[in-house]
Amino acid sequence: MAVWDILLHTAESYSLARRTGYTTIYQKVLAITPGDFIQFAVAMGFSNCPGAPQLQFMLGRPMPVAASLDGLIPEPFDAVDSSIERFADAGNFTPSHIIWLLNAHSVVAADEVDSTIPGTPFDSTPFILTVSSSLRLSSAAHCSQGENQGEVESPIMGELHLQSDSELPRDNRTACEWQSFVNNLERMQTLFPAAMATMAVIGQDTSQMVDCSDVVHILLLRALGFEPNVICPQIPITPPPQGTAHFPAGLGIADVEQACSTAMFPTLPTDPGPATYVAPVPPA
C-alpha cells in the first residue's frame, strides 16, 4: 500500500479516506505532491469563508518516503496536558498557539464523530470564521443520539462539541487567550494565519520552497468571475462579517462558565427569537 493510502487510513485521518479518489485526480491534474495538495486545499477552502484571512501557501514539499506512526495527532478525547505536550514536541507550539489554531473549528463540520448525523457543525455559524462563544456556555445535551468518544454536551441544538474544544477554553493555561478573541475578529485574522503558516511547514526546508500564496488569491477571484490584473492591488475575496459577536438566541451571559481569572467574559447581545438550531452542513 502506498504511503499516501496508509496515512489516510490512520485513526486520526479516517474521515479523509473516502476522499482519496478526489485527491488522486487533483494531484495528477495539478502535478503536485500529496503534502502540497493538502495545504493548497486548506488555503483555498479557508480563504473562501467570510471573515477568514488569506492563508500562506508554500509549494515544494517532497513526496513522502514513509508513513508516520499512528497516534501522533492529538485526539479530541485526549487530556489537555497531552495535547499541549504534543504540540510543543511537534513544532514548539505554546498553549496560546493551540488556541490560535482552534479558531479553524469555527468553519468545520464532522462526518465521523457520529456517522449517523454527517455534516454536524462545530459552530453556530459554520460558514463564517468567528470565535465560537458557545464553547464556554453551560451545556444541555449531546448533539448525537448517544455518547461518542470525544464528544461532550452542547448548549445549542444541532451543534457538536468536541471534548478538546470544550476543555481548552476552560483550562487555566489557555482560557484567557481563548477569551481574548471573543468580539475581536481583527486579532484572530492576524494570529490564526500566523500559526497556520508555522504548522504548514513543520519539518520542511522552506529555503527550497516557493511562496505561491498569490496563486490562491487569483484562482479564487476567477472562481468569482473576476479576471485579476497583476498590477492591481489585491482585494478581499470575501467581506468580513458585519456587526459584533453575539450569543445565539436562547442563551446569554448567565450561561457562561467563567474560566479566565484575569478578565470577565465580554458582555454580548443575544439574538432574538426561539432557541437556536444549527442545520447540518450539506455534503461537499
C-alpha positions in Angstrom: 0.0 0.0 0.0 1.3 3.5 -0.9 2.4 5.8 1.9 -0.5 8.2 1.0 -3.1 5.4 1.4 -1.6 4.3 4.8 -1.7 7.9 6.1 -5.3 8.4 5.0 -6.4 5.2 6.9 -4.9 6.1 10.2 -7.4 6.7 13.1 -6.8 10.4 13.0 -7.4 10.7 9.3 -10.2 8.3 8.9 -12.7 10.8 7.7 -10.4 11.8 4.8 -10.2 8.2 3.4 -13.4 8.5 1.5 -12.0 11.5 -0.4 -8.9 9.6 -1.7 -10.4 9.4 -5.2 -10.7 13.1 -5.4 -7.3 13.8 -4.1 -5.7 11.3 -6.5 -7.4 13.0 -9.5 -6.4 16.5 -8.5 -2.8 15.6 -7.7 -2.5 14.2 -11.3 -4.1 17.3 -12.8 -2.0 19.7 -10.7 1.1 17.6 -10.7 1.9 18.4 -7.1 2.8 16.1 -4.1 0.2 15.0 -1.6 1.6 17.4 1.0 1.3 20.3 -1.3 -2.1 19.3 -2.4 -3.4 19.2 1.2 -2.0 22.6 2.1 -3.3 24.1 -1.2 -6.8 22.8 -0.5 -6.7 24.2 3.0 -5.6 27.6 1.8 -8.3 27.7 -0.9 -11.1 26.5 1.4 -10.4 28.9 4.3 -9.9 31.9 2.0 -13.4 31.4 0.7 -15.0 31.8 4.1 -16.3 35.3 5.1 -14.2 36.7 7.9 -11.2 34.4 7.0 -7.8 35.8 6.2 -5.8 34.5 3.2 -3.5 31.7 4.3 0.0 31.4 3.1 0.7 28.5 0.6 4.2 27.3 0.2 4.9 24.9 -2.7 7.7 22.4 -2.7 7.1 19.6 -0.3 8.7 16.3 -1.4 6.9 13.0 -1.8 6.5 11.1 1.5 9.0 8.3 1.9 7.4 6.5 4.9 4.2 6.7 6.9 4.4 8.4 10.3 3.4 6.4 13.4 -0.2 6.3 14.2 -1.3 8.3 17.3 0.9 11.4 16.7 -2.1 13.7 16.1 -3.9 14.8 19.3 -7.4 13.2 19.5 -10.4 15.1 20.8 -10.7 12.8 23.8 -7.0 13.4 24.9 -6.4 15.3 28.0 -5.3 19.0 27.6 -1.9 18.1 29.1 -1.3 15.6 26.4 -2.3 17.9 23.6 -0.1 20.7 24.9 2.8 18.4 25.2 2.3 17.0 21.7 2.1 20.5 20.1 5.2 21.6 21.9 7.1 18.5 20.8 6.0 18.7 17.1 6.6 22.4 16.4 7.5 24.3 19.6 3.9 25.5 19.8 2.8 27.2 23.1 -0.6 26.8 24.6 -1.5 30.2 23.1 -0.6 28.9 19.6 -3.1 26.0 20.1 -5.9 28.5 20.8 -4.9 30.4 17.6 -5.3 27.2 15.6 -8.5 26.2 17.4 -10.2 29.1 15.6 -10.3 26.9 12.5 -13.0 24.8 14.1 -15.4 27.8 13.5 -15.9 26.6 10.0 -15.7 22.8 10.4 -18.3 20.1 10.4 -18.0 16.4 11.4 -18.9 13.4 9.4 -17.3 10.6 11.5 -17.8 11.6 15.2 -21.2 10.2 14.7 -21.7 8.8 11.2 -25.5 8.8 11.6 -25.5 12.6 11.5 -22.9 13.6 8.9 -22.2 17.3 8.4 -22.8 18.3 12.0 -21.2 21.7 12.6 -18.9 22.6 15.4 -20.2 26.2 15.4 -23.5 28.0 15.1 -22.1 29.9 12.0 -20.2 27.1 10.2 -19.7 29.2 7.0 -18.3 32.3 8.7 -14.9 32.4 10.6 -15.7 33.6 14.0 -15.0 32.8 17.7 -17.5 30.3 18.9 -18.7 31.9 22.2 -20.8 28.7 22.8 -17.7 26.7 23.7 -17.8 28.1 27.2 -21.6 28.1 27.7 -23.2 25.6 30.1 -24.3 22.6 28.0 -27.6 20.8 28.0 -27.4 17.7 25.8 -25.4 15.7 23.3 -25.9 16.6 19.6 -26.0 12.9 18.7 -28.3 10.2 19.9 -25.7 8.7 22.2 -22.3 9.5 23.8 -19.5 9.2 21.3 -15.8 9.1 22.3 -14.5 12.7 22.1 -18.0 14.3 22.1 -19.4 16.3 25.0 -22.7 18.0 25.6 -23.5 21.1 23.5 -25.7 24.2 24.5 -27.1 24.6 21.0 -29.3 22.1 19.2 -27.6 20.8 16.1 -24.1 21.8 17.1 -21.5 19.2 18.1 -18.9 19.9 20.7 -15.6 18.0 20.9 -14.2 17.3 24.3 -10.9 19.1 23.5 -12.8 22.1 22.1 -14.7 22.3 25.3 -11.8 21.8 27.7 -9.2 24.2 26.1 -11.3 27.4 26.6 -11.7 26.4 30.3 -8.1 25.4 31.1 -6.2 27.9 33.2 -3.3 27.9 30.6 -5.5 28.7 27.7 -8.8 30.2 28.9 -7.7 33.9 28.8 -6.1 33.6 25.4 -9.3 32.0 24.0 -11.4 34.7 25.6 -9.3 37.4 24.1 -10.6 36.5 20.6 -14.3 37.0 21.6 -15.6 40.0 19.6 -12.0 40.7 18.3 -12.1 39.4 14.7 -9.0 41.5 13.8 -6.9 39.7 16.3 -8.0 36.3 15.0 -7.3 37.4 11.4 -3.7 38.2 12.4 -2.8 35.3 14.7 -4.7 32.4 13.1 -2.9 32.7 9.7 0.5 33.1 11.6 0.0 29.9 13.5 -1.3 28.1 10.3 1.8 29.3 8.4 4.1 27.8 11.0 2.2 24.5 11.2 2.1 24.1 7.4 5.9 23.9 7.1 6.8 21.8 10.1 9.7 19.5 9.1 10.1 21.3 5.7 13.1 23.2 4.3 11.5 26.5 3.4 14.6 27.6 1.5 13.7 25.0 -1.1 10.0 26.1 -1.3 8.2 28.8 -3.3 5.6 31.1 -1.8 2.6 30.7 -4.1 0.0 32.5 -1.9 -0.9 34.8 -4.7 -2.0 31.9 -6.8 -4.7 31.0 -4.3 -6.0 34.6 -4.4 -6.0 34.7 -8.2 -7.8 31.4 -8.5 -10.5 32.5 -6.1 -11.0 35.7 -8.0 -11.5 33.8 -11.2 -13.9 31.5 -9.5 -16.0 34.5 -8.5 -16.0 35.7 -12.1 -13.2 38.3 -11.9 -10.1 38.5 -14.1 -7.3 39.6 -11.8 -4.8 42.2 -13.1 -1.3 41.7 -11.8 -0.8 45.5 -11.5 -3.9 46.0 -9.3 -3.7 45.7 -5.6 -5.3 42.6 -4.0 -8.9 43.0 -2.9 -10.6 40.9 -0.2 -12.0 37.7 -1.6 -14.9 37.6 0.9 -16.1 40.5 3.0 -15.8 40.2 6.8 -19.0 39.7 8.8 -20.6 42.9 9.9 -21.6 43.8 13.5 -20.4 42.4 16.8 -20.2 39.0 18.4 -23.5 37.8 19.9 -25.0 34.9 21.8 -27.3 32.6 19.9 -31.0 33.0 20.6 -32.0 31.4 23.9 -28.6 31.8 25.6 -26.8 34.7 27.3 -24.2 35.9 29.8 -25.9 33.9 32.6 -25.0 30.7 30.8 -21.2 31.5 30.5 -18.9 29.4 32.6 -16.2 31.9 33.6 -12.7 30.5 33.3 -10.3 33.3 32.8 -9.0 34.6 36.1 -7.8 38.0 34.9 -10.8 39.3 32.9 -14.5 38.7 32.8 -16.2 37.4 29.7 -17.3 40.3 27.4 -20.9 41.5 27.5 -22.6 40.5 24.3 -26.1 40.9 22.9 -28.4 37.9 22.5 -30.1 37.2 19.2 -33.9 37.5 19.4 -36.3 34.6 18.7 -36.6 31.0 19.7 -33.7 28.9 20.8 -31.1 28.5 18.0 -31.0 25.3 15.9 -28.0 24.8 13.6 -28.7 22.9 10.4 -26.2 20.2 9.1 -23.7 21.3 6.6 -24.5 20.0 3.1 -22.1 17.4 1.7 -19.3 18.7 -0.4 
